[in-house]
């Protein structure tokens, strides 16, 4: 059977594939420390679970409006206003089946064949494939480790052409944990306005920020920027609700309406019960979020310190999210990659087989010198996993 050309150019999710391999080893009885999965290891808070149970008992199990129920849209608008000072109307909000779904919808209605979209590297693995599905061309803009892997105005300008239509910014970043400052965003904003770019601001980790830093995105810098910025967020990371699949996007109403129309022809509405849980998440107590972030901050400090104790390993200190992206390139010459395999893929395979530690190769994120570790796991597993990495690397000559 001949498959469509669009799908033949799309690779499977590297993070999900790695997690599947780690789970396969676990099923065989192997004790694998899995640093690969990007989801909190905390339970969904009880008041959110209870809201879902009540929705079931009250029979809230039928179709809802395609773009989200009114009380969830209102909760999203209130959250934007209280947390970011951004004012949106319900018509400027689209609720989707997870943040990835919201991004896909936006890419499909905003970009088309002939468009170029700048994607700073390291990048979340799904940005380029989703842009390709929209028939747009992802233009990778490498960033520098010494600058915390944050895109500068000069680096953005260097990638612009007459075909450039958009820019994707992800802060805090997956995979690096880097967080853009307001000053850095202001420099990028000048380029965005000068070249009339559309901005996709992926803020899915915006509540997971450390060291008392203040979150900022381009939409917060003024009306002109808000008018050309689409803000993506969701419940998965902040409220440990990855499996509930509720994400949302905010932006200019005409484009949001078009994205909802697209959604009406694909998934239709998000899960009705999960939407009611989402209302409870956004409107309820935020104490569990604060406790989760406090624990992530402790783990960030611990894993960063432990990794820097490994000879030859360097690492930036994440400012948010629950990932760290250390540079292992000093060890690459000690291994011989298989045909078609990059150095980071080779090292990740070695560490999984030799140390039973699962990590995602940096090549999947557009930066082959590094590997990504998620510290969304217990303190004990972090210590065990990094000790195993150190021992395994010590065996390489």
C-alpha positions as CSV (number, residue, x, y, z in Angstrom):
1,X,0.0,0.0,0.0
2,X,1.3,3.4,-0.9
3,X,1.2,5.9,2.0
4,X,0.8,9.6,1.6
5,X,4.0,11.5,1.1
6,X,3.3,13.8,4.0
7,X,3.5,11.0,6.5
8,X,6.5,9.3,5.0
9,X,8.7,12.3,6.0
10,X,7.5,12.4,9.6
11,X,9.6,10.5,12.2
12,X,7.9,8.9,15.2
13,X,8.3,10.7,18.6
14,X,11.8,10.0,19.8
15,X,10.9,10.5,23.5
16,X,7.9,8.1,23.3
17,X,10.0,5.5,21.4
18,X,12.7,5.7,24.1
19,X,10.1,5.4,26.9
20,X,8.7,2.3,25.1
21,X,12.2,0.7,25.0
22,X,12.8,1.5,28.7
23,X,9.4,0.0,29.6
24,X,10.2,-3.1,27.6
25,X,13.4,-3.6,29.6
26,X,11.4,-3.0,32.8
27,X,8.9,-5.7,31.8
28,X,11.9,-8.1,31.5
29,X,12.8,-7.3,35.1
30,X,15.6,-4.9,34.4
31,X,15.9,-2.0,36.9
32,X,15.9,1.0,34.5
33,X,16.3,4.6,35.7
34,X,14.1,6.5,33.2
35,X,15.2,10.1,32.7
36,X,13.4,10.1,29.4
37,X,9.8,10.9,30.1
38,X,8.5,14.5,30.2
39,X,5.8,14.3,32.7
40,X,5.5,15.1,36.5
41,X,5.8,12.1,38.8
42,X,3.2,13.6,41.1
43,X,-0.4,12.6,41.3
44,X,-3.1,14.8,40.0
45,X,-4.4,16.9,43.0
46,X,-7.4,15.4,44.7
47,X,-9.8,18.3,44.2
48,X,-9.2,18.0,40.5
49,X,-10.0,14.3,40.5
50,X,-13.1,14.9,42.6
51,X,-14.4,17.5,40.0
52,X,-14.0,14.8,37.3
53,X,-15.9,12.2,39.5
54,X,-18.7,14.7,40.1
55,X,-18.9,15.5,36.4
56,X,-19.5,11.8,35.7
57,X,-22.1,11.5,38.4
58,X,-23.9,14.5,37.1
59,X,-24.0,13.1,33.6
60,X,-21.6,15.6,32.1
61,X,-20.6,13.0,29.5
62,X,-22.0,14.3,26.2
63,X,-20.6,16.5,23.4
64,X,-19.6,20.0,24.4
65,X,-18.8,23.1,22.2
66,X,-15.9,22.2,19.9
67,X,-13.6,24.9,21.3
68,X,-14.3,24.3,25.0
69,X,-17.0,24.7,27.5
70,X,-17.8,28.3,28.6
71,X,-16.7,27.9,32.2
72,X,-13.3,26.5,31.2
73,X,-12.7,29.3,28.7
74,X,-13.6,31.8,31.4
75,X,-11.2,30.1,33.8
76,X,-8.5,30.3,31.2
77,X,-9.1,34.0,30.7
78,X,-9.0,34.6,34.4
79,X,-5.7,32.7,34.7
80,X,-4.1,34.7,31.9
81,X,-5.2,37.9,33.6
82,X,-4.2,37.1,37.1
83,X,-0.9,35.4,36.3
84,X,0.3,37.3,33.3
85,X,-1.7,40.5,33.1
86,X,-3.0,39.4,29.7
87,X,-6.6,40.2,28.8
88,X,-8.4,37.7,26.5
89,X,-12.1,37.2,25.6
90,X,-13.6,33.7,25.4
91,X,-13.7,34.0,21.6
92,X,-9.9,34.3,21.7
93,X,-9.5,31.0,23.5
94,X,-9.4,27.5,22.0
95,X,-9.4,24.4,24.2
96,X,-7.9,21.3,22.6
97,X,-7.0,17.7,23.3
98,X,-3.7,18.6,24.9
99,X,-1.1,21.3,24.2
100,X,0.3,19.4,21.2
101,X,-3.1,19.3,19.6
102,X,-3.5,23.1,20.1
103,X,-0.1,23.7,18.5
104,X,-1.0,21.4,15.5
105,X,-4.2,23.3,14.9
106,X,-2.4,26.6,15.0
107,X,0.3,25.5,12.6
108,X,-2.3,24.2,10.2
109,X,-4.3,27.4,10.0
110,X,-1.4,29.9,10.2
111,X,1.3,28.4,7.9
112,X,1.3,26.9,4.4
113,X,3.5,25.8,1.5
114,X,6.2,28.4,0.9
115,X,6.3,29.7,4.4
116,X,9.4,29.5,6.6
117,X,9.2,29.4,10.4
118,X,12.2,29.9,12.6
119,X,12.7,27.2,15.2
120,X,15.5,27.9,17.8
121,X,17.6,24.8,18.5
122,X,17.6,22.9,20.8
123,X,13.8,22.5,20.2
124,X,11.0,20.4,21.3
125,X,11.0,17.4,19.0
126,X,7.5,17.9,17.5
127,X,7.9,21.4,16.2
128,X,9.6,20.6,12.9
129,X,7.4,17.6,12.0
130,X,4.2,19.5,12.7
131,X,5.4,22.4,10.6
132,X,6.2,20.0,7.8
133,X,2.7,18.5,8.0
134,X,1.4,22.1,7.5
135,X,3.7,22.1,4.4
136,X,5.8,24.9,5.9
137,X,9.6,24.8,6.2
138,X,11.2,24.7,9.7
139,X,14.3,26.9,9.6
140,X,16.5,25.8,12.5
141,X,18.4,28.6,14.3
142,X,21.2,27.1,16.4
143,X,21.8,28.7,19.8
144,X,24.9,28.6,22.1
145,X,25.4,26.7,25.3
146,X,27.4,29.7,26.7
147,X,24.3,31.8,26.2
148,X,22.1,29.3,28.0
149,X,20.7,28.1,24.6
150,X,18.6,31.3,24.3
151,X,18.1,32.8,20.9
152,X,19.5,36.3,20.4
153,X,18.2,39.0,18.0
154,X,21.3,38.6,15.9
155,X,20.8,34.8,15.6
156,X,17.1,35.4,14.6
157,X,18.0,38.0,12.0
158,X,20.6,35.6,10.4
159,X,17.8,33.1,9.6
160,X,15.3,35.5,8.1
161,X,14.4,35.5,4.4
162,X,11.6,37.0,2.4
163,X,9.7,33.8,3.1
164,X,9.9,33.9,6.9
165,X,6.5,34.1,8.4
166,X,6.8,32.9,12.0
167,X,8.9,32.3,15.1
168,X,8.5,29.6,17.8
169,X,9.6,30.5,21.3
170,X,9.5,28.0,24.1
171,X,10.2,29.3,27.6
172,X,10.9,27.6,30.0
173,X,12.4,25.3,27.3
174,X,12.1,21.7,26.6
175,X,14.9,20.3,26.5
176,X,17.2,22.9,28.1
177,X,15.1,24.4,30.9
178,X,16.3,27.8,29.8
179,X,14.1,30.9,30.6
180,X,14.1,34.1,28.5
181,X,14.4,37.3,30.5
182,X,12.2,40.3,29.6
183,X,15.3,42.2,28.3
184,X,16.1,39.3,25.9
185,X,12.5,39.2,24.7
186,X,12.5,42.9,24.1
187,X,15.4,42.5,21.7
188,X,13.7,39.7,19.9
189,X,10.5,41.8,19.8
190,X,12.1,44.5,17.7
191,X,12.9,41.9,15.0
192,X,9.5,40.4,15.2
193,X,7.8,43.8,14.7
194,X,10.3,44.9,12.0
195,X,9.7,41.8,9.9
196,X,6.0,41.3,10.7
197,X,6.4,37.8,12.1
198,X,3.8,35.6,13.7
199,X,5.0,34.3,17.1
200,X,4.0,31.0,18.7
201,X,4.8,31.3,22.4
202,X,4.8,27.8,23.9
203,X,4.4,28.5,27.6
204,X,3.5,25.0,28.8
205,X,6.0,25.2,31.6
206,X,5.4,28.8,32.6
207,X,4.4,28.0,36.2
208,X,7.5,25.8,36.7
209,X,10.1,28.5,37.2
210,X,12.9,28.6,39.9
211,X,14.9,31.1,41.9
212,X,12.1,33.6,42.2
213,X,12.4,34.5,38.5
214,X,9.4,36.4,36.8
215,X,7.9,34.8,33.8
216,X,7.5,36.9,30.6
217,X,6.4,36.2,27.1
218,X,6.3,38.4,24.0
219,X,2.5,39.0,24.2
220,X,3.1,40.7,27.6
221,X,5.3,43.3,26.0
222,X,2.6,45.4,24.5
223,X,-0.5,45.5,22.3
224,X,1.4,45.3,19.0
225,X,3.1,42.1,20.0
226,X,0.0,40.6,21.6
227,X,-1.8,41.1,18.3
228,X,0.7,38.8,16.5
229,X,1.4,36.3,19.3
230,X,-0.4,33.0,20.0
231,X,0.1,31.8,23.5
232,X,0.0,28.0,24.0
233,X,-0.5,26.5,27.4
234,X,-2.3,23.6,29.1
235,X,-2.9,21.6,32.3
236,X,-0.5,18.7,31.8
237,X,2.7,20.0,33.4
238,X,1.4,22.4,36.0
239,X,-1.2,20.2,37.4
240,X,0.3,16.7,36.7
241,X,-2.5,16.0,34.3
242,X,-0.7,14.6,31.3
243,X,-3.2,11.9,30.6
244,X,-6.2,14.2,30.9
245,X,-5.3,15.9,27.5
246,X,-6.4,19.4,28.0
247,X,-4.4,22.2,26.3
248,X,-5.4,25.6,25.1
249,X,-4.3,28.5,23.0
250,X,-5.0,32.2,23.1
251,X,-4.6,34.7,20.3
252,X,-6.4,36.9,17.6
253,X,-10.0,35.8,17.3
254,X,-10.0,35.2,13.5
255,X,-7.2,32.7,13.7
256,X,-8.6,31.0,16.8
257,X,-12.0,30.6,15.1
258,X,-10.3,29.0,12.1
259,X,-8.4,26.6,14.4
260,X,-11.6,25.7,16.1
261,X,-13.2,25.0,12.7
262,X,-10.3,22.7,11.9
263,X,-10.8,21.0,15.2
264,X,-14.5,20.5,14.5
265,X,-13.4,18.3,11.5
266,X,-10.9,16.2,13.4
267,X,-11.4,15.5,17.1
268,X,-14.4,17.7,17.8
269,X,-14.6,18.7,21.4
270,X,-12.0,17.8,24.1
271,X,-13.1,15.3,26.7
272,X,-16.0,16.7,28.6
273,X,-15.0,15.2,32.0
274,X,-11.4,16.4,31.7
275,X,-12.7,19.9,30.9
276,X,-14.6,20.0,34.2
277,X,-11.5,18.9,35.9
278,X,-9.7,21.7,34.2
279,X,-12.0,24.3,35.6
280,X,-11.2,22.9,39.1
281,X,-7.5,23.0,38.3
282,X,-7.5,26.6,37.2
283,X,-10.0,28.0,39.8
284,X,-9.0,25.9,42.8
285,X,-6.1,26.1,45.3
286,X,-2.7,26.4,43.7
287,X,-0.8,25.1,46.8
288,X,0.0,21.8,45.2
289,X,1.6,23.6,42.3
290,X,3.8,25.6,44.6
291,X,4.9,22.4,46.5
292,X,5.6,20.6,43.2
293,X,7.8,23.5,41.9
294,X,9.7,23.6,45.2
295,X,10.5,19.9,44.9
296,X,11.6,20.3,41.3
297,X,13.9,23.2,42.3
298,X,15.6,20.9,44.9
299,X,16.0,18.2,42.3
300,X,17.3,20.7,39.7
301,X,20.1,21.7,42.2
302,X,20.9,18.1,43.1
303,X,21.1,16.7,39.5
304,X,23.0,19.7,38.2
305,X,25.6,19.3,41.0
306,X,25.9,15.6,40.5
307,X,26.3,15.9,36.7
308,X,29.1,18.5,37.1
309,X,31.0,16.0,39.2
310,X,31.3,13.7,36.3
311,X,34.7,14.3,34.4
312,X,34.2,15.8,31.0
313,X,30.5,16.8,31.5
314,X,29.3,20.4,31.4
315,X,25.8,21.7,31.9
316,X,23.8,24.9,32.0
317,X,21.7,25.4,35.1
318,X,18.0,25.1,34.2
319,X,15.8,28.1,35.1
320,X,12.6,26.2,34.8
321,X,10.7,23.1,33.6
322,X,12.0,19.7,34.8
323,X,14.8,19.0,32.3
324,X,18.5,19.4,32.2
325,X,20.6,19.2,29.0
326,X,24.2,18.4,29.8
327,X,27.0,18.3,27.3
328,X,28.6,14.8,27.0
329,X,30.6,15.4,23.8
330,X,34.0,14.9,25.6
331,X,33.1,11.2,25.7
332,X,31.9,10.8,22.1
333,X,35.3,9.8,20.7
334,X,35.3,6.7,23.0
335,X,32.4,5.1,21.2
336,X,31.8,4.3,17.5
337,X,28.3,5.1,16.2
338,X,26.5,2.6,14.0
339,X,25.9,3.6,10.4
340,X,23.3,6.5,10.4
341,X,23.6,6.9,14.1
342,X,24.7,10.3,15.7
343,X,27.1,10.5,18.6
344,X,24.4,11.4,21.2
345,X,22.3,8.5,19.9
346,X,25.2,6.1,20.3
347,X,26.0,7.3,23.8
348,X,22.3,7.1,24.8
349,X,22.2,3.5,23.6
350,X,25.4,2.7,25.5
351,X,24.1,4.1,28.7
352,X,20.8,2.3,28.4
353,X,22.5,-1.1,27.8
354,X,25.5,-0.6,30.1
355,X,24.0,1.4,32.9
356,X,20.3,0.8,32.5
357,X,19.7,4.5,32.4
358,X,17.3,6.0,29.8
359,X,18.1,9.5,28.4
360,X,17.0,11.2,25.2
361,X,19.8,11.9,22.6
362,X,20.3,15.6,21.9
363,X,20.2,14.9,18.2
364,X,16.5,14.6,18.5
365,X,16.3,18.2,19.7
366,X,18.7,19.6,17.2
367,X,21.9,19.6,19.4
368,X,23.9,16.5,19.1
369,X,26.5,17.4,21.8
370,X,24.0,16.9,24.6
371,X,21.5,14.5,26.1
372,X,18.3,15.3,27.9
373,X,17.5,14.1,31.4
374,X,14.1,14.7,33.0
375,X,14.3,15.1,36.8
376,X,10.6,14.4,37.1
377,X,11.5,11.4,39.2
378,X,12.4,10.8,42.9
379,X,15.5,12.1,44.6
380,X,16.6,8.5,45.1
381,X,16.3,7.6,41.5
382,X,18.2,10.7,40.5
383,X,21.1,9.8,42.7
384,X,21.1,6.2,41.5
385,X,20.8,7.2,37.9
386,X,23.6,9.7,37.9
387,X,25.9,7.3,39.8
388,X,25.3,4.7,37.1
389,X,26.1,7.3,34.3
390,X,29.3,8.2,36.1
391,X,30.4,4.6,36.5
392,X,29.5,3.7,32.9
393,X,31.4,6.7,31.4
394,X,34.4,5.8,33.6
395,X,34.6,2.4,31.8
396,X,35.1,4.1,28.4
397,X,38.7,4.4,27.3
